[in-house]
Amino acid sequence: MNKQNESLVSPNDIFGKLEQIEKQIGNTPLLEFINTKGLYIKQEACQFANSIKVRPAFHILKNAIINNELTENHTIIESSSGNFGIALSMISKYLGIKFIAVVDKYTPEAKLRMMRLFASEVVVIDKKDQHGGYLLNRIAFIDKYKESNPNHFHPNQYTNPNNPDSYYCGLGQEICDSFDKLDALFVAVSTGGTVTGLSKKLREKFPNINIVAVDIQGSLVFQNQAQKRTLSGIGSSISSVHIKTTKIDTVMILSQDDIISGCKELLDEEMVFGGASTGAVYAAAKKYKKENPNKKALIISPDDGKSYMDNVYLS
């Protein structure tokens, strides 16, 4: 057998398939802005599944397979506002494992189309919960499904330690390798996995770093009063166990209008076409840099702006 044939992935070789996916994750571009010197952006859209959420999705599924918690005979079911569901649907499709994505009516249509392309089923929750959102009812749907379908695997990004661990081992290490000095990190929050993993990893090299969590008004991650939110990917109707266990130095709460303005300014000023979370961290970091012009700061861009045309860029 020649080397070319040896490199082919067998349809039944699940570990070979995992290796193929892993080659396409990480080592995303790092860019210093032109108009705001000392401010950098890590562009997570430039990898498999086109978002930061592929890191925890892959890490969770890989570890579940290694530990025999997930096989081709299981059905994966998960709640998602979009990117995590897309990553899970693409990975599970390639692995030959069924996946049910549980989303809601605020999920952008472009993200719904991606999940419908790859997932076995997409369930759209359209009944609001007591906080005026849909997350609690998405979770309730999953809990009911699990009661009658024992052969399931629920990644549960809100409680699974492999969520923040994926950022500690992957993205956090990439950032540490890229900087000799870093004064501040800006991360948009939802499940809290990103800020938790990065806070832990970056403090090992930069003990005095300012970890800034950026949230949206009406989210219950740090706030007590729920408000209507229509931007996906930032904020949450619950505060996860990840958030409760991590060290965050600064919390910045932005309005939806601030976030939309941040997206448009980022495109106009730096030619970066980012999603809502990217606009949020850019707006927050600009305020920080005005007060700290000599500090070196990094923002994490979870995805690009293609799914946000209607509610951000054309609004």
Secondary structure, DSSP 8 states (H G I E B T S, - for coil): --HHHHTS--TT-HHHHHHHHHTTSS---EEE-SSSTTEEEEETTSSGGGBTTHHHHHHHHHHHHHTTS--TTSEEEEE-SSHHHHHHHHHHHHHT-EEEEEEETTS-HHHHHHHHHHSSEEEEE-S--TTSSSHHHHHHHHHHHHHH--SEE---TTT-THHHHHIIIIIHHHHHHH-S---EEEEE-SSSHHHHHHHHHHHHH-TT-EEEEEEETT-SSS-SS------TTS--SS--HHHHHS--SEEEEE-HHHHHHHHHHHHHHH---B-HHHHHHHHHHHHHHHH-TT--EEEEE-BBSGGGIIIIIT-
